[in-house]
């Protein structure tokens, strides 16, 4: 919140509603924002809390205590426990839990991985996106690498573009696969009508980006399969979109599953975990690889699927 502002209603505003008067006196703020401040007690007229329909007659003193928008204070350090798999002066590798948002955005302006990075490594404030070079969806768990220097970030971005970073995921997808392994080479872009979704698009369509996923069935169950996916590219929702394109949406994925039903199991997120990460260290040039066992909910899901098949 910024310092309060004191204004005097001019005589020519006599007879106007307070929110109308303030919209003219404070054109840098939208009228709806000013109304919100009135409703939440951040604007006082003559020393008392005001109402938006209150009439003004000129000469009244108004005190406005502007509240910052969430996005204006999003990039702030916040203490948070992170599961650190590896760290040196150049990079940080974490095992992200499901439920943690990577980067501030609409509906998630705080409590994100970026906020945690700014607290853990204050110098990250001088890096684009605090050193984040790739993302995991909020409800996807697993390994992520973060740069701690601009040089490391540049090298990691180049490695991702060159497809030399190994990213392997475990997924549980609905249905019975006809083959044991394969690949999906299909461009991905924003869904033409449902803007919260991505979709496979014709590669000539504006916004479509090449996307390649290799997949292999590790265990086929009666109604679902445990699948390993390797990303050659890193498009938004890539595995979720590509497996849906194959006719096998992820268990628990309410965005892409649609009306498709699956095993009656209590799993409340898309069944996706980034299990292995491999890269060439951006400073030393040494090949490095890490593995993160699936979290308890994912491991329990596999156990439940196994038990259901045995019953």
TORMIMAR-694664 format. One record per residue: x, y, z of N, C-alpha, C in turn. Coordinates in steps of 0.05 Angstrom, whole numbers, padded with zeros to 5 digits. Layout:
R  n.east  n.north    n.up  ca.east  ca.north   ca.up  c.east  c.north    c.up
R       X        Y       Z        X         Y       Z       X        Y       Z
...
END
This chain:
R  n.east  n.north    n.up  ca.east  ca.north   ca.up  c.east  c.north    c.up
R   00017   -00024   00000    00000     00000   00000   00018    00025   00000
R   00011    00045  -00017    00026     00069  -00018   00016    00089   00002
R   00030    00112   00004    00022     00133   00023  -00006    00144   00016
R  -00022    00151   00036   -00049     00163   00031  -00046    00189   00016
R  -00067    00195   00001   -00068     00220  -00014  -00092    00236  -00004
R  -00088    00262   00001   -00110     00280   00010  -00118    00298  -00013
R  -00144    00298  -00018   -00156     00314  -00039  -00178    00332  -00028
R  -00183    00354  -00041   -00206     00371  -00035  -00225    00371  -00059
R  -00250    00364  -00054   -00270     00363  -00075  -00274    00392  -00086
R  -00271    00397  -00111   -00274     00424  -00122  -00304    00431  -00124
R  -00311    00457  -00122   -00339     00466  -00122  -00354    00457  -00147
R  -00341    00455  -00169   -00355     00447  -00194  -00364    00418  -00194
R  -00356    00402  -00174   -00365     00375  -00172  -00390    00372  -00154
R  -00401    00394  -00146   -00424     00394  -00128  -00447    00378  -00141
R  -00458    00359  -00125   -00480     00343  -00134  -00472    00316  -00147
R  -00446    00312  -00151   -00437     00287  -00162  -00434    00265  -00141
R  -00436    00240  -00150   -00429     00218  -00132  -00399    00219  -00126
R  -00392    00209  -00103   -00363     00208  -00095  -00346    00193  -00116
R  -00356    00170  -00125   -00340     00154  -00143  -00336    00169  -00170
R  -00357    00184  -00179   -00354     00199  -00203  -00334    00222  -00200
R  -00335    00235  -00178   -00316     00257  -00172  -00287    00247  -00172
R  -00283    00224  -00157   -00256     00214  -00155  -00246    00204  -00182
R  -00263    00193  -00199   -00254     00184  -00225  -00243    00207  -00242
R  -00253    00231  -00237   -00243     00254  -00251  -00218    00265  -00238
R  -00217    00264  -00211   -00194     00275  -00197  -00170    00256  -00198
R  -00175    00230  -00201   -00153     00210  -00202  -00155    00193  -00227
R  -00151    00206  -00251   -00155     00191  -00276  -00135    00168  -00280
R  -00114    00167  -00264   -00094     00145  -00267  -00106    00118  -00256
R  -00128    00120  -00242   -00141     00095  -00232  -00168    00092  -00245
R  -00175    00067  -00250   -00201     00061  -00262  -00223    00066  -00241
R  -00247    00072  -00252   -00270     00077  -00234  -00276    00052  -00217
R  -00275    00029  -00229   -00281     00004  -00215  -00261    00000  -00192
R  -00236    00007  -00197   -00216     00004  -00176  -00221    00024  -00153
R  -00229    00048  -00160   -00236     00068  -00139  -00260    00058  -00123
R  -00280    00046  -00137   -00303     00036  -00123  -00296    00013  -00103
R  -00277   -00004  -00112   -00268    -00025  -00094  -00255   -00014  -00069
R  -00239    00008  -00073   -00226     00020  -00050  -00247    00033  -00031
R  -00268    00044  -00042   -00289     00056  -00025  -00302    00033  -00010
R  -00309    00011  -00024   -00323    -00011  -00011  -00307   -00025   00011
R  -00280   -00024   00008   -00263    -00037   00028  -00252   -00018   00049
R  -00263    00007   00050   -00255     00026   00071  -00229    00040   00067
R  -00219    00040   00043   -00193     00054   00038  -00196    00083   00030
R  -00221    00092   00028   -00226     00120   00022  -00245    00132   00043
R  -00236    00155   00054   -00251     00168   00075  -00259    00196   00066
R  -00284    00204   00072   -00294     00230   00066  -00300    00245   00091
R  -00287    00267   00096   -00291     00283   00120  -00284    00267   00145
R  -00264    00249   00143   -00255     00233   00166  -00270    00208   00171
R  -00292    00202   00156   -00308     00178   00160  -00307    00161   00134
R  -00311    00135   00138   -00312     00117   00116  -00334    00126   00096
R  -00327    00125   00070   -00345     00136   00050  -00361    00113   00037
R  -00381    00121   00022   -00396     00102   00005  -00395    00113  -00024
R  -00396    00094  -00043   -00392     00103  -00071  -00414    00121  -00081
R  -00439    00118  -00071   -00462     00134  -00080  -00465    00160  -00065
R  -00447    00164  -00045   -00449     00188  -00029  -00445    00213  -00046
R  -00462    00233  -00042   -00460     00258  -00057  -00439    00277  -00045
R  -00426    00292  -00062   -00406     00312  -00053  -00416    00339  -00062
R  -00408    00360  -00047   -00418     00387  -00053  -00396    00408  -00056
R  -00371    00398  -00054   -00349     00417  -00057  -00338    00425  -00030
R  -00311    00424  -00028   -00298     00432  -00004  -00291    00409   00015
R  -00304    00386   00011   -00298     00363   00029  -00269    00353   00025
R  -00258    00343   00046   -00231     00331   00045  -00234    00301   00042
R  -00221    00290   00022   -00222     00261   00017  -00194    00250   00021
R  -00192    00228   00036   -00166     00215   00040  -00168    00188   00026
R  -00149    00183   00008   -00148     00159  -00008  -00123    00143   00000
R  -00126    00118   00008   -00103     00101   00014  -00101    00080  -00008
R  -00086    00086  -00029   -00085     00068  -00052  -00074    00040  -00044
R  -00088    00019  -00053   -00079    -00008  -00049  -00066   -00018  -00075
R  -00043   -00030  -00072   -00029    -00041  -00095  -00045   -00064  -00107
R  -00044   -00066  -00133   -00055    -00090  -00146  -00037   -00114  -00140
R  -00049   -00138  -00139   -00032    -00162  -00133  -00008   -00164  -00151
R  -00012   -00159  -00178    00010    -00162  -00196   00032   -00141  -00193
R   00025   -00119  -00178    00045    -00098  -00173   00065   -00106  -00151
R   00057   -00125  -00135    00074    -00134  -00113   00081   -00164  -00115
R   00076   -00175  -00139    00080    -00204  -00142   00109   -00213  -00139
R   00128   -00197  -00149    00156    -00205  -00150   00170   -00198  -00125
R   00160   -00209  -00103    00171    -00204  -00076   00182   -00230  -00065
R   00204   -00228  -00049    00214    -00253  -00037   00196   -00263  -00015
R   00192   -00289  -00014    00176    -00301   00007   00189   -00326   00017
R   00192   -00330   00043    00205    -00354   00053   00188   -00379   00047
R   00201   -00400   00038    00186    -00424   00031   00206   -00447   00031
R   00197   -00470   00041    00214    -00494   00041   00215   -00505   00012
R   00239   -00510   00002    00242    -00522  -00024   00258   -00548  -00021
R   00250   -00568  -00036    00264    -00594  -00036   00287   -00592  -00056
R   00311   -00586  -00046    00334    -00581  -00063   00349   -00608  -00068
R   00352   -00614  -00093    00365    -00639  -00101   00395   -00634  -00106
R   00401   -00610  -00117    00429    -00603  -00123   00431   -00572  -00123
R   00454   -00562  -00114    00458    -00533  -00115   00488   -00527  -00115
R   00496   -00509  -00133    00523    -00497  -00131   00520   -00468  -00138
R   00542   -00454  -00144    00540    -00425  -00149   00528   -00418  -00176
R   00522   -00439  -00192    00512    -00434  -00219   00483   -00443  -00223
R   00476   -00465  -00212    00449    -00476  -00216   00436   -00487  -00191
R   00410   -00490  -00191    00395    -00501  -00169   00375   -00521  -00182
R   00375   -00545  -00172    00356    -00566  -00181   00337   -00572  -00158
R   00311   -00570  -00163    00292    -00575  -00142   00272   -00597  -00150
R   00260   -00609  -00131    00239    -00628  -00135   00213   -00613  -00127
R   00199   -00602  -00147    00176    -00586  -00142   00152   -00603  -00134
R   00139   -00595  -00112    00115    -00610  -00104   00091   -00602  -00121
R   00072   -00620  -00125    00047    -00613  -00138   00033   -00592  -00121
R   00021   -00573  -00135    00007    -00551  -00122   00022   -00525  -00121
R   00049   -00526  -00126    00065    -00502  -00126   00066   -00490  -00154
R   00057   -00465  -00156    00058    -00451  -00182   00086   -00441  -00187
R   00095   -00443  -00212    00123    -00436  -00218   00126   -00406  -00218
R   00108   -00391  -00231    00112    -00363  -00236   00086   -00348  -00230
R   00087   -00324  -00218    00063    -00309  -00212   00046   -00304  -00237
R   00020   -00305  -00233    00001    -00300  -00255  -00027   -00297  -00244
R  -00046   -00293  -00261   -00073    -00289  -00253  -00083   -00310  -00233
R  -00092   -00302  -00210   -00101    -00320  -00190  -00080   -00331  -00172
R  -00054   -00327  -00179   -00032    -00337  -00163  -00010   -00316  -00163
R  -00015   -00294  -00148    00004    -00272  -00148   00025   -00275  -00126
R   00023   -00295  -00109    00043    -00299  -00088   00045   -00328  -00081
R   00065   -00335  -00065    00069    -00363  -00057   00078   -00381  -00080
R   00092   -00369  -00100    00101    -00384  -00123   00131   -00392  -00119
R   00140   -00409  -00137    00168    -00416  -00137   00186   -00392  -00141
R   00178   -00374  -00158    00193    -00349  -00162   00196   -00334  -00137
R   00175   -00331  -00121    00177    -00317  -00095   00197   -00331  -00077
R   00196   -00357  -00077    00215    -00372  -00060   00244   -00369  -00069
R   00248   -00368  -00095    00275    -00364  -00105   00286   -00337  -00098
R   00270   -00317  -00099    00279    -00290  -00092   00287   -00288  -00063
R   00274   -00304  -00046    00281    -00304  -00017   00306   -00320  -00013
R   00309   -00343  -00026    00332    -00360  -00022   00357   -00349  -00034
R   00354   -00335  -00057    00377    -00325  -00072   00371   -00297  -00081
R   00375   -00276  -00064    00367    -00249  -00070   00378   -00239  -00097
R   00401   -00248  -00105    00412    -00239  -00131   00395   -00248  -00154
R   00377   -00266  -00150    00359    -00275  -00172   00341   -00252  -00181
R   00339   -00231  -00165    00322    -00208  -00173   00334   -00195  -00198
R   00360   -00199  -00203    00372    -00187  -00227   00371   -00205  -00251
R   00358   -00228  -00249    00356    -00247  -00271   00328   -00248  -00283
R   00326   -00252  -00309    00299    -00255  -00321   00284   -00278  -00307
R   00260   -00273  -00298    00243    -00294  -00285   00258   -00307  -00262
R   00275   -00292  -00249    00290    -00301  -00225   00306   -00326  -00231
R   00314   -00330  -00256    00330    -00353  -00264   00315   -00377  -00274
R   00289   -00376  -00274    00272    -00399  -00283   00276   -00401  -00314
R   00282   -00425  -00323    00286    -00429  -00352   00265   -00448  -00364
R   00251   -00463  -00348    00229    -00479  -00357   00209   -00483  -00335
R   00185   -00490  -00341    00164    -00491  -00321   00153   -00520  -00319
R   00140   -00524  -00296    00123    -00547  -00292   00095   -00536  -00285
R   00074   -00548  -00296    00047    -00540  -00288   00044   -00541  -00258
R   00025   -00526  -00248    00020    -00525  -00219   00017   -00553  -00207
R   00001   -00570  -00220   -00005    -00596  -00209   00013   -00618  -00219
R   00035   -00611  -00232    00055    -00631  -00240   00078   -00629  -00219
R   00087   -00652  -00210    00109    -00653  -00191   00135   -00660  -00206
R   00158   -00655  -00192    00183    -00665  -00203   00205   -00645  -00207
R   00225   -00653  -00222    00250    -00639  -00224   00250   -00615  -00243
R   00262   -00593  -00233    00265    -00569  -00248   00293   -00558  -00243
R   00306   -00546  -00263    00331    -00533  -00259   00327   -00503  -00261
R   00341   -00488  -00244    00339    -00459  -00243   00368   -00448  -00245
R   00372   -00427  -00260    00398    -00415  -00262   00402   -00394  -00240
R   00427   -00392  -00230    00434    -00373  -00210   00450   -00350  -00220
R   00459   -00352  -00245    00474    -00330  -00258   00463   -00326  -00286
R   00467   -00302  -00297    00458    -00297  -00324   00471   -00315  -00344
R   00497   -00320  -00340    00512    -00338  -00358   00500   -00366  -00358
R   00494   -00376  -00334    00483    -00403  -00333   00455   -00403  -00345
R   00439   -00382  -00341    00413    -00381  -00353   00414   -00381  -00383
R   00433   -00366  -00394    00436    -00365  -00423   00443   -00392  -00435
R   00462   -00406  -00421    00470    -00432  -00431   00448   -00453  -00428
R   00432   -00452  -00407    00410    -00471  -00404   00388   -00466  -00424
R   00382   -00441  -00430    00362    -00435  -00450   00371   -00445  -00477
R   00397   -00441  -00483    00407    -00452  -00509   00406   -00482  -00510
R   00412   -00495  -00487    00411    -00524  -00487   00382   -00534  -00491
R   00363   -00521  -00479    00335    -00528  -00483   00327   -00525  -00512
R   00335   -00503  -00524    00329    -00498  -00552   00342   -00519  -00570
R   00366   -00528  -00562    00380    -00548  -00578   00371   -00576  -00572
R   00351   -00579  -00554    00340    -00605  -00546   00360   -00623  -00533
R   00380   -00612  -00519    00400    -00628  -00507   00396   -00633  -00477
R   00374   -00621  -00466    00367    -00626  -00439   00348   -00650  -00438
R   00355   -00670  -00422    00338    -00694  -00420   00317   -00690  -00399
R   00292   -00692  -00407    00270    -00689  -00388   00251   -00713  -00391
R   00250   -00729  -00371    00234    -00754  -00372   00212   -00752  -00350
R   00188   -00759  -00358    00164    -00758  -00341   00152   -00785  -00338
R   00139   -00789  -00315    00121    -00812  -00312   00092   -00801  -00312
R   00075   -00815  -00326    00047    -00807  -00327   00030   -00832  -00324
R   00005   -00828  -00316   -00015    -00849  -00317  -00037   -00839  -00336
R  -00040   -00853  -00358   -00059    -00845  -00379  -00081   -00865  -00381
R  -00105   -00855  -00388   -00129    -00871  -00389  -00129   -00889  -00414
R  -00141   -00912  -00412   -00145    -00930  -00435  -00123   -00950  -00439
R  -00127   -00967  -00459   -00108    -00988  -00466  -00093   -00980  -00492
R  -00067   -00978  -00490   -00051    -00970  -00513  -00048   -00994  -00532
R  -00050   -00988  -00558   -00048    -01008  -00579  -00019   -01017  -00584
R   00000   -00999  -00577    00028    -01006  -00581   00043   -01000  -00555
R   00067   -01011  -00553    00083    -01008  -00529   00098   -00982  -00527
R   00104   -00970  -00550    00118    -00945  -00550   00113   -00931  -00577
R   00121   -00906  -00577    00117    -00890  -00602   00124   -00861  -00597
R   00116   -00844  -00615    00121    -00816  -00612   00098   -00800  -00623
R   00095   -00775  -00613    00075    -00756  -00624   00091   -00732  -00633
R   00090   -00728  -00659    00103    -00705  -00672   00081   -00687  -00683
R   00071   -00669  -00667    00048    -00653  -00674   00050   -00626  -00661
R   00046   -00605  -00678    00049    -00577  -00668   00027   -00571  -00647
R   00035   -00554  -00629    00017    -00546  -00607   00014   -00515  -00606
R  -00010   -00506  -00601   -00015    -00478  -00598  -00040   -00474  -00581
R  -00047   -00449  -00576   -00070    -00442  -00560  -00096   -00453  -00574
R  -00113   -00465  -00558   -00138    -00476  -00569  -00154   -00453  -00582
R  -00165   -00458  -00605   -00178    -00436  -00620  -00203   -00424  -00606
R  -00216   -00440  -00589   -00240    -00429  -00576  -00239   -00431  -00545
R  -00224   -00449  -00534   -00222    -00451  -00505  -00194   -00442  -00496
R  -00193   -00417  -00488   -00167    -00403  -00485  -00150   -00414  -00461
R  -00163   -00429  -00443   -00147    -00440  -00421  -00133   -00466  -00429
R  -00138   -00476  -00453   -00127    -00501  -00462  -00108   -00497  -00486
R  -00090   -00516  -00489   -00073    -00518  -00512  -00085   -00540  -00530
R  -00076   -00542  -00555   -00087    -00562  -00573  -00067   -00568  -00595
R  -00070   -00592  -00606   -00055    -00599  -00630  -00067   -00583  -00654
R  -00049   -00568  -00668   -00058    -00551  -00690  -00043   -00558  -00715
R  -00054   -00551  -00737   -00039    -00552  -00763  -00014   -00535  -00760
R   00009   -00546  -00768    00034    -00531  -00764   00035   -00505  -00779
R   00018   -00501  -00799    00018    -00476  -00814   00001   -00454  -00800
R  -00014   -00462  -00780   -00031    -00443  -00766  -00015   -00424  -00749
R  -00024   -00399  -00748   -00010    -00379  -00732  -00010   -00388  -00703
R   00013   -00386  -00690    00016    -00393  -00662   00023   -00422  -00657
R   00022   -00439  -00678    00029    -00467  -00674   00059   -00470  -00673
R   00069   -00485  -00654    00097    -00490  -00650   00103   -00520  -00652
R   00125   -00527  -00665    00132    -00556  -00667   00134   -00568  -00639
R   00125   -00593  -00636    00126    -00607  -00610   00130   -00637  -00615
R   00148   -00649  -00600    00154    -00677  -00604   00157   -00690  -00577
R   00141   -00711  -00573    00141    -00727  -00548   00146   -00757  -00555
R   00165   -00769  -00541    00169    -00798  -00544   00155   -00811  -00519
R   00141   -00833  -00524    00128    -00846  -00501   00132   -00876  -00502
R   00131   -00888  -00478    00134    -00917  -00475   00117   -00927  -00452
R   00101   -00948  -00457    00085    -00959  -00436   00102   -00976  -00417
R   00103   -00969  -00392    00118    -00984  -00372   00101   -01006  -00360
R   00075   -01001  -00357    00057    -01022  -00346   00029   -01016  -00356
R   00016   -01035  -00369   -00011    -01031  -00378  -00030   -01044  -00357
R  -00049   -01028  -00347   -00069    -01038  -00329  -00095   -01041  -00345
R  -00116   -01050  -00331   -00141    -01055  -00345  -00153   -01030  -00357
R  -00152   -01007  -00343   -00165    -00983  -00352  -00146   -00960  -00356
R  -00121   -00964  -00350   -00101    -00942  -00352  -00074   -00954  -00356
R  -00055   -00937  -00362   -00027    -00946  -00366  -00008   -00927  -00353
R   00013   -00939  -00342    00036    -00923  -00331   00055   -00919  -00355
R   00059   -00894  -00361    00074    -00887  -00386   00097   -00869  -00379
R   00120   -00875  -00393    00143    -00857  -00391   00143   -00839  -00416
R   00147   -00813  -00412    00147    -00794  -00434   00174   -00779  -00434
R   00185   -00776  -00457    00210    -00760  -00460   00204   -00736  -00478
R   00210   -00712  -00468    00205    -00688  -00483   00229   -00681  -00501
R   00224   -00678  -00526    00244    -00666  -00544   00240   -00636  -00546
R   00216   -00627  -00542    00210    -00598  -00541   00196   -00593  -00514
R   00191   -00568  -00508    00179    -00561  -00483   00156   -00542  -00486
R   00135   -00550  -00499    00111    -00532  -00502   00093   -00534  -00478
R   00077   -00513  -00474    00058    -00513  -00452   00039   -00537  -00453
R   00037   -00552  -00431    00019    -00575  -00430   00025   -00597  -00450
R   00050   -00598  -00459    00057    -00616  -00482   00048   -00645  -00478
R   00056   -00657  -00456    00050    -00685  -00452   00019   -00689  -00449
R   00006   -00671  -00435   -00022    -00672  -00431  -00037   -00670  -00458
R  -00028   -00652  -00475   -00041    -00649  -00501  -00035   -00672  -00520
R  -00009   -00681  -00521   -00002    -00702  -00539  -00015   -00729  -00532
R  -00016   -00735  -00506   -00029    -00761  -00499  -00059   -00759  -00503
R  -00071   -00736  -00499   -00099    -00733  -00505  -00104   -00736  -00535
R  -00085   -00726  -00551   -00087    -00728  -00580  -00086   -00758  -00589
R  -00072   -00774  -00573   -00071    -00803  -00578  -00096   -00817  -00570
R  -00113   -00803  -00555   -00137    -00816  -00543  -00133   -00826  -00515
R  -00111   -00817  -00502   -00105    -00826  -00475  -00099   -00803  -00456
R  -00119   -00787  -00449   -00114    -00765  -00431  -00104   -00775  -00404
R  -00091   -00757  -00389   -00080    -00765  -00363  -00102   -00769  -00343
R  -00099   -00789  -00326   -00117    -00793  -00304  -00116   -00768  -00286
R  -00139   -00759  -00278   -00141    -00736  -00260  -00139   -00709  -00274
R  -00136   -00709  -00301   -00133    -00683  -00315  -00161   -00673  -00324
R  -00173   -00656  -00308   -00200    -00647  -00313  -00201   -00628  -00337
R  -00179   -00616  -00344   -00178    -00597  -00366  -00181   -00612  -00393
R  -00165   -00634  -00396   -00164    -00647  -00422  -00179   -00674  -00423
R  -00187   -00684  -00400   -00201    -00710  -00400  -00229   -00708  -00411
R  -00242   -00685  -00407   -00270    -00682  -00416  -00288   -00701  -00401
R  -00305   -00715  -00415   -00324    -00734  -00403  -00313   -00762  -00400
R  -00288   -00765  -00408   -00276    -00792  -00408  -00274   -00801  -00379
R  -00283   -00825  -00374   -00281    -00837  -00347  -00258   -00856  -00345
R  -00250   -00862  -00321   -00227    -00879  -00317  -00231   -00895  -00291
R  -00209   -00906  -00280   -00211    -00920  -00255  -00222   -00903  -00233
R  -00238   -00914  -00216   -00250    -00899  -00194  -00230   -00897  -00171
R  -00211   -00879  -00174   -00190    -00876  -00155  -00188   -00847  -00146
R  -00183   -00842  -00120   -00182    -00814  -00110  -00155   -00801  -00116
R  -00153   -00790  -00140   -00128    -00776  -00148  -00137   -00749  -00159
R  -00128   -00728  -00146   -00141    -00702  -00151  -00122   -00682  -00166
R  -00106   -00693  -00184   -00090    -00676  -00201  -00083   -00692  -00226
R  -00072   -00679  -00246   -00063    -00696  -00269  -00040   -00713  -00260
R  -00040   -00738  -00268   -00020    -00758  -00259   00005   -00755  -00276
R   00021   -00735  -00268    00046    -00729  -00283   00068   -00721  -00264
R   00091   -00733  -00267    00114    -00728  -00250   00140   -00727  -00266
R   00155   -00706  -00263    00181    -00704  -00277   00202   -00720  -00261
R   00207   -00744  -00271    00223    -00763  -00255   00253   -00761  -00259
R   00262   -00754  -00283    00291    -00752  -00288   00297   -00726  -00304
R   00321   -00715  -00298    00330    -00691  -00311   00360   -00694  -00316
R   00368   -00690  -00340    00396    -00692  -00347   00405   -00668  -00364
R   00429   -00658  -00359    00439    -00635  -00374   00469   -00633  -00372
R   00481   -00617  -00388    00509    -00611  -00387   00512   -00586  -00369
R   00528   -00587  -00348    00530    -00565  -00330   00539   -00540  -00345
R   00525   -00518  -00342    00531    -00494  -00358   00558   -00481  -00354
R   00571   -00487  -00331    00598    -00476  -00326   00620   -00496  -00330
R   00617   -00520  -00319    00639    -00540  -00320   00638   -00557  -00345
R   00615   -00559  -00358    00612    -00576  -00381   00609   -00605  -00375
R   00607   -00612  -00349    00604    -00640  -00341   00575   -00649  -00344
R   00571   -00673  -00355    00544    -00684  -00357   00533   -00691  -00329
R   00509   -00683  -00323    00497    -00688  -00297   00468   -00699  -00300
R   00460   -00715  -00281    00433    -00726  -00283   00422   -00731  -00255
R   00396   -00726  -00252    00383    -00730  -00226   00357   -00745  -00229
R   00348   -00758  -00208    00323    -00773  -00208   00308   -00766  -00183
R   00282   -00762  -00186    00265    -00756  -00163   00243   -00777  -00162
R   00243   -00795  -00142    00222    -00814  -00140   00195   -00801  -00139
R   00174   -00814  -00149    00147    -00801  -00149   00138   -00795  -00120
R   00123   -00774  -00116    00113    -00767  -00089   00093   -00788  -00080
R   00086   -00788  -00054    00069    -00809  -00043   00042   -00812  -00058
R   00030   -00791  -00067    00004    -00794  -00080   00007   -00809  -00106
R   00028   -00804  -00121    00032    -00818  -00147   00040   -00847  -00142
R   00057   -00852  -00123    00065    -00879  -00116   00041   -00895  -00107
R   00024   -00883  -00091    00000    -00897  -00081  -00019   -00903  -00104
R  -00020   -00885  -00124   -00037    -00889  -00147  -00028   -00914  -00163
R  -00002   -00917  -00167    00009    -00941  -00181   00002   -00966  -00165
R   00005   -00965  -00138   -00001    -00988  -00122  -00031   -00995  -00124
R  -00048   -00975  -00124   -00077    -00980  -00126  -00084   -00992  -00152
R  -00072   -00983  -00174   -00077    -00994  -00200  -00068   -01023  -00202
R  -00046   -01029  -00190   -00035    -01056  -00189  -00055   -01074  -00173
R  -00064   -01064  -00150   -00082    -01079  -00134  -00108   -01084  -00148
R  -00118   -01064  -00162   -00144    -01067  -00176  -00142   -01088  -00198
R  -00119   -01090  -00211   -00115    -01111  -00231  -00114   -01139  -00219
R  -00103   -01140  -00195   -00100    -01166  -00182  -00126   -01176  -00169
R  -00145   -01158  -00166   -00170    -01166  -00152  -00189   -01181  -00170
END
